Amino acid sequence: MGSTHLRTATALTVIALASGAVARGQSLAPQAAPAAPTQAAPSAVTQAPPPGTGQAPGPVKRLSLDDAVRLALEQNLNLQVQRLEPQTQDLLISQVKTAYTPLFSTSLVGTSDDSPVNSFLSGATGTLTNNSFQAVVSAQQQFSWGGNLGIDWNTSRQETNSAYSSPNPVLRGSLNFAYTQPLLRNFKIDSTRQQLLVTQKNREISDVQLQETILSTVRDVKASYWDLAYAVASLRVQRQSLELAQESLKNNRSRVDIGTMAPIDIVEAEAEVAQREEAVILAEAAVTRAEDALRALVFDPATPDFWTMRLELTEQPAFAAQVIDLDAAITNAMANRTDLLQAKKNIEASDINIRYFRNQVLPDLNLEAGYGVTGQGGTLYNFGDGFPPTVIGRLDEGYGTVMSRMFRNDFPNWSLAVRVGYPLGRSNAEAGLARARVEYQQSQIQLRNLELQVVTQVREVARQVNTNRKRVDSTRASQQLAARRLEAEQKKFAAGMSTSFFVIQAQRDLAQAQNAALQAVLDYNRSLVDFDTVQQAPVGGSTGGVSVVSVAGSGSLTSTLTGPTSAANRNAASARF
């Protein structure tokens, strides 16, 4: 009996020490052992058995909260995907700008035409043959102010067997310029400029989405880190509870042996031990589950020993009450929230579409100007009098003469035209403008609704912080009372004034109170993380479902970005919101 009371007193001492730690505001989870002089740094990987998780020995990585955040920012797969989105938008911008790239084309054409002679004036006998060769080099350039310039360089050589043709062969060259400038429609904005402006706006949105993904990932890593810390501490509580139940069973068996307790009373104690063994098994599974959630956020699956690595946390959740400034948080959220920034940029993209359609309803008024020079040369024959004519001399003029006549502007030509086009009745642009205006008004209302949701979310998270702070005080008091009640029941049971049922119930209540105190501290720390995050990004998923406005009225390029980023990583840790 004396040894029994000694073991019971030892168990009570352990419970009292744990209760005192909670009352002093210390961490409820087991603290990491001090590092030996030869121990690896906190972020190093060492080979050691995992501390009390029921897992097989394997590589152990000691991980601080800052280390976890840093590794996640480097290796998180969702972040790696999101970092590629700005590059995709840059390529889309480059794709649109290719419309302003000069387009060169070259064509070489040779022809040979044999036709029957149908007149004695053809100067040929039997068959009239015409051979020609033509080389054309042209360039087109579209300008950012809507103008379009075309340049054609044309050279040709034609030869015939007609005796009356002169010059023969004939060499020709020409250089022509044609410029078209819209004066109303497509002057201030056209489809290319619309696509470019919207794509640049999407590029800005992709930066905001990347920022949101980073903030959400940091929040999820911190939440998962504290989840794992809670799971490890809860496992220790369940094991302590199991030890108390085993101690009670051993004491009851001793009482049965000496005849002070009926054998039937052992059954209840044995059932309680079995239940607490189950609780330990579930707690061990919760540890591995939380560990997998954290590893998926922090490490790249290509990391060696990704699944076999065990995580040993160097920090534990502690309670440190903070003052919450709700008004400042709301002001900060209204200025910096990523979903609000995306919504505002979406409205700016919608405004671009309105500008485009407003311009498209104008008449199509274009100024067209053209100028060209021509030169000719070849073999020139001098025919004498009489018929049929006879050649009395010839003059050979090469391609140099053709070029000289072109640049001397011997044979200029020019044109100037104004063309006007307008639809009869309601145009497609008018219908597009009406639709764009309705969508713009809808976006404005959606922004107001999103602002309301943001304020509501900030207020809710602040309320959670205050609620969890009060829960910490309440659960600590409850744990202390549960420990005192167990101690009283143990003393009454030792004096024969209570039964094992009440002792077991008190042990169970103490384990629940310890878990509740752990959970309250964890929830308070997570709510603080949420309060910091909610001022910059949505917490627990999207608040509005805003989407980027695509290029309207243009089928050549359509870019549709989603609004707030995917919550794939956010679901790795449950959001208590």
VODREN-606293 format. One line per field, with one value per residue (C-alpha): x, y, z; residue number from 1. Coordinates in nm, 4 decimals, padded with zeros to 6 digits. Example, Ala and Ser with C-alpha at 12.3 -4.5 7.8 and 13.67 -1.06 7.14 Angstrom:
2
u: 01.2300, 01.3670
v: -00.4500, -00.1060
w: 00.7800, 00.7140
kolmar: 1, 2
This chain:
577
u: 00.0000, 00.2817, 00.4350, 00.0923, 00.0423, 00.3944, 00.3226, -00.0080, 00.1590, 00.4179, 00.1477, -00.0298, 00.2954, 00.3343, -00.0202, 00.0332, 00.3542, 00.1754, -00.1049, 00.1433, 00.3106, -00.0210, -00.0951, 00.2415, 00.1725, 00.4395, 00.4105, 00.1981, 00.3824, 00.7061, 01.0103, 01.3040, 01.6026, 01.9079, 02.1470, 02.4736, 02.7957, 02.8266, 02.4594, 02.3593, 02.2074, 01.8271, 01.7844, 02.0266, 01.9160, 02.0381, 01.9754, 01.7833, 01.4663, 01.1581, 01.0555, 00.7511, 00.5438, 00.5343, 00.7118, 01.0117, 01.3495, 01.4474, 01.6029, 01.5013, 01.4937, 01.4795, 01.2640, 01.1938, 00.8973, 01.1192, 01.2956, 00.9615, 00.8478, 01.1799, 01.1814, 00.8189, 00.8935, 01.1741, 01.0213, 00.6412, 00.5002, 00.2004, 00.4345, 00.6559, 00.3533, 00.2345, 00.5801, 00.5537, 00.2314, 00.4023, 00.6373, 00.3349, 00.1849, 00.5157, 00.5091, 00.1498, 00.2551, 00.5389, 00.2907, 00.0645, 00.3601, 00.4486, 00.1729, 00.4207, 00.6998, 00.7818, 00.6730, 00.8964, 00.8013, 00.9751, 00.8404, 01.0177, 00.7941, 00.8985, 00.6548, 00.6728, 00.3803, 00.3588, 00.0581, -00.0361, 00.0202, -00.3115, -00.1884, 00.0944, 00.1567, 00.2719, 00.6148, 00.6495, 00.6199, 00.4289, 00.4444, 00.4511, 00.6661, 00.6723, 00.9069, 00.9189, 01.0840, 00.9715, 01.1182, 00.9191, 01.0331, 00.7701, 00.7459, 00.4505, 00.4739, 00.1896, 00.2439, 00.1235, -00.0825, -00.2893, -00.1113, 00.0059, 00.2929, 00.3581, 00.6707, 00.7088, 01.0273, 00.9483, 01.1932, 01.1107, 01.2523, 01.0334, 01.1459, 00.9508, 01.0305, 00.8255, 01.0441, 00.8484, 00.8885, 01.1249, 01.2839, 01.3293, 01.4124, 01.2611, 01.3848, 01.1581, 01.1928, 00.9569, 00.9487, 00.6072, 00.5014, 00.1454, 00.0395, -00.3042, -00.3950, -00.7283, -00.8711, -01.1694, -01.2213, -00.8994, -00.7218, -00.6931, -00.7341, -00.7686, -00.7901, -00.4128, -00.3763, -00.6792, -00.5232, -00.1919, -00.3461, -00.5620, -00.2701, -00.0513, -00.3295, -00.3398, 00.0360, -00.0197, -00.2918, -00.0566, 00.1861, -00.0954, -00.1941, 00.1646, 00.1706, -00.1558, -00.0221, 00.2910, 00.0840, -00.1530, 00.1347, 00.3065, -00.0196, -00.0765, 00.2789, 00.2432, -00.0961, 00.0350, 00.3415, 00.1228, -00.1069, 00.1872, 00.3014, -00.0470, -00.0637, 00.2691, 00.1630, -00.1762, -00.0034, 00.1976, -00.1209, -00.2857, 00.0151, 00.0162, -00.3537, -00.2836, -00.0136, -00.2587, -00.5184, -00.2582, -00.1535, -00.5165, -00.5581, -00.2459, -00.3662, -00.7075, -00.5486, -00.3437, -00.6624, -00.8304, -00.5306, -00.5556, -00.9347, -01.0325, -01.1963, -01.4221, -01.2772, -01.5612, -01.4214, -01.1146, -01.3220, -01.4001, -01.0328, -00.9336, -01.1941, -01.0597, -00.7042, -00.8247, -01.0030, -00.6965, -00.4777, -00.7102, -00.6772, -00.2971, -00.3218, -00.5440, -00.3123, -00.0145, -00.2059, -00.2880, 00.0843, 00.1748, -00.1205, -00.0131, 00.3461, 00.2454, 00.0455, 00.3460, 00.5946, 00.3681, 00.3757, 00.7428, 00.9379, 00.9597, 00.8661, 01.2023, 01.3744, 01.5651, 01.3759, 01.0680, 00.8223, 01.0508, 01.1849, 01.0566, 01.0044, 01.1141, 00.9815, 01.2060, 00.9258, 00.6031, 00.2898, 00.2997, 00.0424, 00.1268, -00.1774, -00.1817, -00.3939, -00.6104, -00.6655, -00.9718, -01.0049, -00.6404, -00.6757, -00.9818, -00.8067, -00.5014, -00.7152, -00.9073, -00.5778, -00.3715, -00.5992, -00.4963, -00.8538, -00.9527, -00.6494, -00.7455, -01.1042, -00.9897, -00.7551, -01.0384, -01.2454, -00.9564, -00.9463, -01.3235, -01.2714, -01.0254, -01.2953, -01.5398, -01.2853, -01.2370, -01.6071, -01.6722, -01.4086, -01.5491, -01.8910, -01.7247, -01.7285, -01.4435, -01.2555, -00.9147, -00.6568, -00.4663, -00.1533, 00.0691, 00.3857, 00.6026, 00.8812, 00.9436, 01.2403, 01.2736, 01.5578, 01.6598, 01.7615, 01.6122, 01.5836, 01.5804, 01.3600, 01.3926, 01.1136, 00.8980, 00.7180, 00.8104, 01.0358, 01.4037, 01.6422, 01.8968, 02.0428, 02.0185, 02.0914, 02.1536, 02.0410, 02.1218, 01.9696, 02.1908, 02.0001, 01.6710, 01.7912, 01.9205, 01.5854, 01.4051, 01.6139, 01.6095, 01.2354, 01.1872, 00.8507, 00.6795, 00.3271, 00.1239, -00.2240, -00.4259, -00.7635, -01.0100, -01.2378, -01.5428, -01.7403, -02.0290, -02.2937, -02.6609, -02.8556, -02.7276, -02.3676, -02.1928, -01.9743, -02.2799, -02.4068, -02.0600, -02.0405, -02.3787, -02.2716, -01.9344, -02.1050, -02.3396, -02.0440, -01.8560, -02.1522, -02.1733, -01.8019, -01.8523, -02.1291, -01.9179, -01.6349, -01.8650, -01.9866, -01.6280, -01.5344, -01.8255, -01.7054, -01.3501, -01.4627, -01.6815, -01.3922, -01.1516, -01.4063, -01.4659, -01.0943, -01.0470, -01.3405, -01.1780, -00.8568, -01.0417, -01.2532, -00.9526, -00.7674, -01.0567, -01.0672, -00.7033, -00.7792, -01.0919, -00.9321, -00.6319, -00.8601, -01.0551, -00.7335, -00.6206, -00.9590, -00.9519, -00.6067, -00.7239, -01.0364, -00.8285, -00.6008, -00.9043, -01.0565, -00.7270, -00.7086, -01.0746, -01.0235, -00.7166, -00.9231, -01.2053, -01.4447, -01.4678, -01.4771, -01.2548, -01.5322, -01.4959, -01.1172, -01.1322, -01.3807, -01.1529, -00.8584, -01.0634, -01.1767, -00.8160, -00.7036, -00.9889, -00.9049, -00.5393, -00.6342, -00.8758, -00.6007, -00.3651, -00.6307, -00.7069, -00.3417, -00.3124, -00.6298, -00.5102, -00.1786, -00.3526, -00.6003, -00.3084, -00.1617, -00.5005, -00.5289, -00.1948, -00.2876, -00.6453, -00.5198, -00.3351, -00.5049, -00.8199, -00.8191, -00.9733, -01.0332, -01.1676, -01.4123, -01.5536, -01.4491, -01.3270, -01.2076, -00.9975, -01.1813, -01.0724, -01.0119, -01.3583, -01.4475, -01.1234, -01.0869, -00.7118, -00.6099, -00.8204, -00.6592, -00.8744, -00.7001, -00.8840, -00.9146, -00.7869, -00.5450, -00.6282, -00.6647, -00.4838, -00.2242, -00.4685, -00.6663, -00.3597, -00.4347, -00.7892, -00.8928, -01.0579, -01.2428
v: 00.0000, 00.2425, 00.1975, 00.2440, 00.5756, 00.6785, 00.6105, 00.7912, 01.0905, 01.0909, 01.0992, 01.3812, 01.5726, 01.5468, 01.6784, 01.9609, 02.0663, 02.0710, 02.2780, 02.5226, 02.5638, 02.6572, 02.9029, 03.0754, 03.1156, 02.8683, 02.6422, 02.3343, 02.1304, 01.9490, 02.1738, 02.0736, 01.9438, 02.1726, 02.1142, 01.9449, 02.1147, 01.8722, 01.8790, 01.9970, 02.3378, 02.3697, 02.3415, 02.0498, 01.6943, 01.4350, 01.0631, 01.0032, 00.8314, 01.0567, 01.1723, 00.9772, 00.9585, 00.5823, 00.6042, 00.4054, 00.5758, 00.7918, 01.1235, 01.4025, 01.7661, 02.0204, 02.3040, 02.6498, 02.8564, 03.0954, 02.8019, 02.6539, 02.9824, 03.0310, 02.6772, 02.7105, 03.0319, 02.8495, 02.5054, 02.5211, 02.3810, 02.6135, 02.9113, 02.7720, 02.7530, 03.1039, 03.2535, 03.1415, 03.3379, 03.6814, 03.5271, 03.3982, 03.7478, 03.8950, 03.6533, 03.7525, 04.1183, 04.0311, 03.8430, 04.1477, 04.3767, 04.1629, 04.3565, 04.6484, 04.4357, 04.5244, 04.2541, 04.1945, 03.9849, 03.8959, 03.7442, 03.6295, 03.5627, 03.4383, 03.3917, 03.2755, 03.3287, 03.1875, 03.2936, 03.2699, 03.5719, 03.7363, 04.0542, 04.1493, 04.4429, 04.2040, 04.1992, 03.8228, 03.5258, 03.2157, 03.2544, 03.5638, 03.5002, 03.7176, 03.6361, 03.8279, 03.8177, 04.0252, 04.0705, 04.2470, 04.3370, 04.4876, 04.5924, 04.6723, 04.8648, 04.9312, 05.2184, 05.2626, 05.5677, 05.3614, 05.4481, 05.1910, 05.2314, 05.0116, 05.0179, 04.8256, 04.7888, 04.6403, 04.5483, 04.3659, 04.2573, 04.1846, 04.0495, 03.9641, 03.8354, 04.1156, 04.3121, 04.6316, 04.6459, 04.9040, 04.8947, 04.5200, 04.3837, 04.6491, 04.7055, 04.8741, 04.9705, 05.1406, 05.2456, 05.3151, 05.4417, 05.4115, 05.5473, 05.5172, 05.7169, 05.6731, 06.0114, 05.9020, 05.5301, 05.3509, 05.6851, 05.6961, 05.3208, 05.0198, 04.6438, 04.6028, 04.8797, 04.7453, 04.3996, 04.5456, 04.7597, 04.4753, 04.2325, 04.4797, 04.5121, 04.1328, 04.1409, 04.3732, 04.1417, 03.8424, 04.0276, 04.0838, 03.7174, 03.6128, 03.8373, 03.6818, 03.3301, 03.4161, 03.5597, 03.2625, 03.0165, 03.1859, 03.1765, 02.8089, 02.7177, 02.8911, 02.7314, 02.3850, 02.4390, 02.5114, 02.2220, 01.9842, 02.1381, 02.0883, 01.7278, 01.6413, 01.8062, 01.6356, 01.3007, 01.3609, 01.4437, 01.1232, 00.9185, 01.0772, 00.9997, 00.6401, 00.6148, 00.7376, 00.4819, 00.2048, 00.3162, 00.3073, -00.0417, -00.1589, -00.0109, -00.1741, -00.5105, -00.4677, -00.3927, -00.7009, -00.9083, -00.7938, -00.8229, -00.4571, -00.4362, -00.6654, -00.8229, -00.6740, -00.3239, -00.4133, -00.4391, -00.0682, 00.0204, -00.2214, -00.0680, 00.2790, 00.1669, 00.0258, 00.3507, 00.5577, 00.3269, 00.4014, 00.7735, 00.7394, 00.5574, 00.8322, 01.1000, 00.9323, 00.9289, 01.2973, 01.3715, 01.1981, 01.3649, 01.7117, 01.6306, 01.5340, 01.8563, 02.0635, 01.8752, 01.9216, 02.2983, 02.3352, 02.0882, 01.9995, 01.6320, 01.5933, 01.6490, 01.3362, 01.1355, 01.3507, 01.0972, 00.9291, 01.2518, 01.3274, 01.6869, 01.8033, 02.1479, 02.3821, 02.6245, 02.5694, 02.7860, 03.0238, 03.2710, 03.6402, 03.8666, 04.1379, 04.4497, 04.4515, 04.7832, 04.7045, 05.0451, 05.0450, 04.6879, 04.7776, 05.0827, 04.8734, 04.6010, 04.8490, 04.9859, 04.6672, 04.3652, 04.1710, 04.0811, 04.4483, 04.5402, 04.2738, 04.3981, 04.7566, 04.6499, 04.4489, 04.7677, 04.9474, 04.6710, 04.7098, 05.0823, 05.0033, 04.8023, 05.0923, 05.3301, 05.0876, 05.0459, 05.4192, 05.4769, 05.2033, 05.3737, 05.6710, 05.6880, 05.5142, 05.8157, 05.7401, 05.9568, 05.7687, 05.9099, 05.7497, 05.8423, 05.6544, 05.6904, 05.4875, 05.4287, 05.2463, 05.1242, 04.8395, 04.8088, 05.1029, 05.0682, 05.3552, 05.2685, 05.4310, 05.5575, 05.3206, 04.9983, 04.7550, 04.9591, 04.8881, 04.9310, 05.1998, 05.2221, 05.0993, 05.2289, 04.9978, 05.1361, 04.9124, 04.8843, 05.1685, 05.4007, 05.2719, 05.3488, 05.6907, 05.7877, 05.6666, 05.8716, 06.1750, 06.1585, 06.1659, 05.9884, 06.0639, 05.9700, 06.0553, 06.0124, 06.1552, 06.0223, 06.0493, 05.7522, 05.7520, 05.4478, 05.4170, 05.1528, 05.2026, 05.1254, 04.9915, 04.8729, 04.5907, 04.8463, 05.0169, 04.6869, 04.6116, 04.9541, 04.9065, 04.5676, 04.6984, 04.9791, 04.7337, 04.5108, 04.8139, 04.9066, 04.5468, 04.5507, 04.8661, 04.7003, 04.3859, 04.6000, 04.7559, 04.4104, 04.2871, 04.5826, 04.4924, 04.1320, 04.2445, 04.4588, 04.1730, 03.9303, 04.1605, 04.2132, 03.8387, 03.7574, 04.0299, 03.8835, 03.5404, 03.6824, 03.8311, 03.5188, 03.2864, 03.5108, 03.4711, 03.0970, 03.0654, 03.2139, 03.0011, 02.6719, 02.7301, 02.7786, 02.4683, 02.2662, 02.3746, 02.2809, 01.9444, 01.8713, 01.9650, 01.7523, 01.4512, 01.5006, 01.5163, 01.2040, 01.0186, 01.1092, 01.0148, 00.6874, 00.6111, 00.6778, 00.4553, 00.7483, 00.7279, 00.4696, 00.3996, 00.5274, 00.8820, 00.8604, 00.7466, 01.0209, 01.2809, 01.1518, 01.1755, 01.5284, 01.6325, 01.4989, 01.6833, 02.0040, 01.9756, 01.9275, 02.2193, 02.4414, 02.3299, 02.3951, 02.7419, 02.8459, 02.7025, 02.8775, 03.2057, 03.1853, 03.0889, 03.3739, 03.6150, 03.4780, 03.5205, 03.8762, 03.9692, 03.7991, 03.9258, 04.2827, 04.1882, 03.8829, 03.6709, 03.4209, 03.0815, 03.1280, 03.3917, 03.6545, 03.7594, 03.5453, 03.8328, 03.7516, 03.9504, 04.1199, 03.9655, 04.1477, 04.2348, 04.2481, 04.0855, 03.7245, 03.7242, 03.7201, 03.6500, 03.6366, 03.5201, 03.5125, 03.3918, 03.6234, 03.5117, 03.2252, 02.8625, 02.7436, 02.4148, 02.4834, 02.6609, 02.3436, 02.1746, 02.3433, 02.3944, 02.7585, 02.8477, 03.1483
w: 00.0000, 00.0802, -00.2641, -00.4199, -00.2452, -00.3466, -00.7144, -00.6907, -00.5299, -00.8063, -01.0735, -00.8940, -00.8736, -01.2539, -01.3028, -01.0567, -01.2307, -01.5663, -01.4173, -01.2714, -01.6088, -01.7650, -01.4874, -01.5434, -01.9187, -02.0305, -02.3322, -02.2780, -02.5370, -02.4559, -02.4925, -02.7075, -02.5188, -02.5002, -02.7846, -02.7060, -02.8196, -03.1115, -03.2080, -03.5555, -03.6188, -03.5945, -03.9692, -04.0117, -04.0803, -03.8329, -03.7942, -03.4745, -03.3606, -03.3576, -03.0102, -02.9046, -03.2210, -03.2542, -03.5894, -03.7074, -03.6643, -03.9599, -04.0605, -03.8225, -03.9264, -03.6481, -03.7684, -03.6287, -03.7410, -03.9373, -04.1025, -04.2055, -04.3628, -04.5421, -04.6838, -04.7951, -04.9833, -05.1620, -05.2257, -05.2034, -05.5291, -05.5410, -05.5109, -05.7853, -06.0137, -05.9259, -05.9832, -06.3466, -06.4018, -06.4353, -06.6900, -06.8823, -06.8834, -07.0018, -07.2948, -07.3717, -07.3756, -07.6124, -07.8276, -07.8574, -07.9343, -08.2330, -08.4134, -08.4243, -08.5690, -08.9337, -09.1746, -09.4746, -09.7765, -10.1006, -10.4164, -10.7346, -11.0347, -11.3795, -11.6679, -12.0260, -12.2642, -12.6189, -12.8222, -13.1925, -13.4105, -13.4998, -13.6671, -13.8974, -13.6590, -13.3880, -13.5421, -13.4999, -13.7311, -13.6265, -13.2476, -13.0308, -12.7228, -12.4108, -12.1213, -11.7964, -11.4561, -11.1583, -10.8070, -10.5386, -10.1868, -09.9585, -09.5950, -09.3692, -09.0410, -08.7978, -08.5556, -08.1983, -08.2996, -08.5438, -08.8679, -09.1194, -09.3656, -09.6669, -09.8872, -10.2156, -10.4215, -10.7628, -11.0401, -11.3614, -11.6957, -11.9972, -12.3347, -12.6533, -13.0030, -13.1581, -13.3993, -13.3373, -12.9535, -12.8087, -12.5665, -12.5829, -12.3365, -12.1095, -11.7549, -11.5015, -11.1374, -10.8967, -10.5319, -10.3763, -10.0317, -09.8984, -09.5572, -09.3938, -09.0822, -08.8970, -08.7949, -08.5816, -08.5304, -08.4252, -08.3719, -07.9903, -07.9374, -08.1614, -08.1098, -08.0790, -07.8224, -07.6352, -07.6159, -07.5049, -07.2289, -07.0940, -07.1025, -06.9142, -06.6576, -06.6287, -06.5713, -06.2747, -06.1444, -06.1673, -05.9390, -05.6884, -05.7127, -05.6471, -05.3399, -05.2216, -05.2712, -05.0727, -04.7852, -04.7864, -04.7946, -04.4998, -04.3052, -04.3867, -04.2872, -03.9506, -03.8914, -03.9820, -03.7645, -03.4614, -03.5535, -03.5359, -03.2073, -03.0640, -03.1917, -03.0241, -02.6968, -02.7092, -02.7613, -02.4460, -02.2544, -02.3766, -02.2708, -01.9282, -01.9008, -02.0031, -01.7352, -01.4722, -01.5855, -01.5760, -01.2292, -01.1113, -01.2568, -01.0779, -00.7500, -00.7905, -00.8517, -00.5364, -00.3429, -00.4865, -00.3841, -00.0228, -00.0239, 00.0130, -00.3333, -00.5286, -00.8451, -01.0514, -00.9929, -01.1971, -01.5156, -01.5175, -01.4742, -01.7514, -01.9862, -01.9092, -01.9918, -02.3239, -02.4093, -02.3295, -02.5351, -02.8252, -02.7535, -02.7691, -03.1027, -03.2448, -03.1092, -03.2768, -03.6064, -03.5597, -03.5202, -03.8464, -04.0217, -03.9054, -03.9961, -04.3514, -04.3884, -04.2805, -04.4983, -04.8034, -04.7477, -04.6620, -04.8756, -05.2417, -05.3007, -05.4762, -05.1396, -05.0274, -04.7619, -04.8206, -04.6767, -04.4245, -04.2737, -03.9224, -03.8177, -03.4745, -03.3860, -03.1918, -03.0965, -02.9060, -02.8918, -02.5966, -02.4767, -02.5057, -02.4996, -02.7678, -02.8009, -03.1153, -03.2961, -03.5067, -03.6745, -03.7867, -03.9132, -04.1217, -04.2680, -04.3531, -04.5132, -04.7285, -04.8607, -04.8984, -04.9399, -05.2484, -05.3446, -05.3363, -05.5458, -05.8006, -05.8122, -05.8717, -06.1499, -06.3036, -06.3104, -06.4790, -06.7409, -06.7912, -06.8412, -07.1205, -07.2962, -07.2608, -07.4148, -07.7032, -07.7819, -07.7405, -08.0077, -08.2319, -08.2613, -08.4379, -08.8207, -08.9970, -09.1350, -09.2876, -09.4597, -09.7303, -09.8931, -10.1538, -10.3405, -10.5850, -10.8396, -11.1520, -11.3754, -11.7093, -11.9255, -12.1547, -12.5210, -12.7113, -13.0943, -13.3467, -13.6416, -13.9775, -14.2052, -14.4068, -14.3442, -14.2334, -14.0092, -14.0051, -13.7171, -13.7890, -13.4363, -13.0815, -12.7345, -12.4396, -12.1032, -11.8084, -11.4632, -11.3452, -11.5773, -11.4310, -11.0778, -11.1811, -11.3303, -11.0173, -10.7770, -11.0085, -10.9670, -11.3442, -11.3282, -10.9943, -10.8979, -10.5902, -10.4485, -10.1609, -10.0525, -09.7651, -09.7082, -09.4826, -09.3683, -09.1255, -09.0601, -09.1325, -08.8150, -08.4838, -08.5109, -08.3336, -08.1535, -08.0039, -07.8672, -07.7284, -07.5652, -07.3963, -07.2647, -07.1444, -06.9525, -06.7798, -06.6876, -06.5548, -06.3347, -06.2181, -06.1298, -05.9239, -05.7215, -05.6806, -05.5449, -05.2868, -05.1880, -05.1621, -04.9404, -04.7128, -04.6945, -04.6198, -04.3264, -04.2013, -04.2243, -04.0408, -03.7634, -03.7357, -03.7114, -03.4481, -03.2575, -03.2736, -03.1265, -02.8301, -02.7849, -02.7880, -02.5412, -02.2969, -02.3675, -02.2605, -01.9189, -01.8804, -01.9854, -01.7589, -01.4625, -01.5628, -01.5852, -01.2411, -01.0935, -01.2709, -01.1281, -00.7773, -00.8176, -00.9214, -00.6251, -00.3932, -00.5457, -00.5092, -00.1405, -00.0809, -00.2659, -00.0566, 00.2569, 00.1316, 00.0856, -00.2960, -00.5700, -00.8662, -01.0945, -00.9641, -00.9806, -01.3438, -01.4226, -01.2639, -01.4645, -01.7818, -01.6963, -01.6333, -01.9741, -02.1440, -01.9557, -02.0555, -02.4205, -02.4008, -02.2595, -02.5359, -02.7982, -02.6601, -02.6769, -03.0276, -03.1458, -02.9991, -03.1841, -03.5063, -03.4712, -03.4322, -03.7558, -03.9228, -03.7908, -03.9445, -04.2734, -04.3057, -04.3380, -04.6576, -04.8091, -04.7707, -04.4849, -04.5386, -04.9124, -05.1478, -05.0241, -05.3569, -05.6518, -05.8693, -06.2217, -06.4638, -06.7501, -07.0782, -07.4032, -07.5362, -07.9022, -08.0175, -08.1205, -08.1807, -07.8175, -07.5096, -07.1667, -06.8769, -06.5435, -06.2400, -05.9443, -05.6055, -05.6366, -05.5902, -05.2329, -05.2890, -05.0238, -04.7972, -04.7508, -04.6053, -04.2754, -04.1443, -04.1104, -03.7815, -03.9042
kolmar: 1, 2, 3, 4, 5, 6, 7, 8, 9, 10, 11, 12, 13, 14, 15, 16, 17, 18, 19, 20, 21, 22, 23, 24, 25, 26, 27, 28, 29, 30, 31, 32, 33, 34, 35, 36, 37, 38, 39, 40, 41, 42, 43, 44, 45, 46, 47, 48, 49, 50, 51, 52, 53, 54, 55, 56, 57, 58, 59, 60, 61, 62, 63, 64, 65, 66, 67, 68, 69, 70, 71, 72, 73, 74, 75, 76, 77, 78, 79, 80, 81, 82, 83, 84, 85, 86, 87, 88, 89, 90, 91, 92, 93, 94, 95, 96, 97, 98, 99, 100, 101, 102, 103, 104, 105, 106, 107, 108, 109, 110, 111, 112, 113, 114, 115, 116, 117, 118, 119, 120, 121, 122, 123, 124, 125, 126, 127, 128, 129, 130, 131, 132, 133, 134, 135, 136, 137, 138, 139, 140, 141, 142, 143, 144, 145, 146, 147, 148, 149, 150, 151, 152, 153, 154, 155, 156, 157, 158, 159, 160, 161, 162, 163, 164, 165, 166, 167, 168, 169, 170, 171, 172, 173, 174, 175, 176, 177, 178, 179, 180, 181, 182, 183, 184, 185, 186, 187, 188, 189, 190, 191, 192, 193, 194, 195, 196, 197, 198, 199, 200, 201, 202, 203, 204, 205, 206, 207, 208, 209, 210, 211, 212, 213, 214, 215, 216, 217, 218, 219, 220, 221, 222, 223, 224, 225, 226, 227, 228, 229, 230, 231, 232, 233, 234, 235, 236, 237, 238, 239, 240, 241, 242, 243, 244, 245, 246, 247, 248, 249, 250, 251, 252, 253, 254, 255, 256, 257, 258, 259, 260, 261, 262, 263, 264, 265, 266, 267, 268, 269, 270, 271, 272, 273, 274, 275, 276, 277, 278, 279, 280, 281, 282, 283, 284, 285, 286, 287, 288, 289, 290, 291, 292, 293, 294, 295, 296, 297, 298, 299, 300, 301, 302, 303, 304, 305, 306, 307, 308, 309, 310, 311, 312, 313, 314, 315, 316, 317, 318, 319, 320, 321, 322, 323, 324, 325, 326, 327, 328, 329, 330, 331, 332, 333, 334, 335, 336, 337, 338, 339, 340, 341, 342, 343, 344, 345, 346, 347, 348, 349, 350, 351, 352, 353, 354, 355, 356, 357, 358, 359, 360, 361, 362, 363, 364, 365, 366, 367, 368, 369, 370, 371, 372, 373, 374, 375, 376, 377, 378, 379, 380, 381, 382, 383, 384, 385, 386, 387, 388, 389, 390, 391, 392, 393, 394, 395, 396, 397, 398, 399, 400, 401, 402, 403, 404, 405, 406, 407, 408, 409, 410, 411, 412, 413, 414, 415, 416, 417, 418, 419, 420, 421, 422, 423, 424, 425, 426, 427, 428, 429, 430, 431, 432, 433, 434, 435, 436, 437, 438, 439, 440, 441, 442, 443, 444, 445, 446, 447, 448, 449, 450, 451, 452, 453, 454, 455, 456, 457, 458, 459, 460, 461, 462, 463, 464, 465, 466, 467, 468, 469, 470, 471, 472, 473, 474, 475, 476, 477, 478, 479, 480, 481, 482, 483, 484, 485, 486, 487, 488, 489, 490, 491, 492, 493, 494, 495, 496, 497, 498, 499, 500, 501, 502, 503, 504, 505, 506, 507, 508, 509, 510, 511, 512, 513, 514, 515, 516, 517, 518, 519, 520, 521, 522, 523, 524, 525, 526, 527, 528, 529, 530, 531, 532, 533, 534, 535, 536, 537, 538, 539, 540, 541, 542, 543, 544, 545, 546, 547, 548, 549, 550, 551, 552, 553, 554, 555, 556, 557, 558, 559, 560, 561, 562, 563, 564, 565, 566, 567, 568, 569, 570, 571, 572, 573, 574, 575, 576, 577
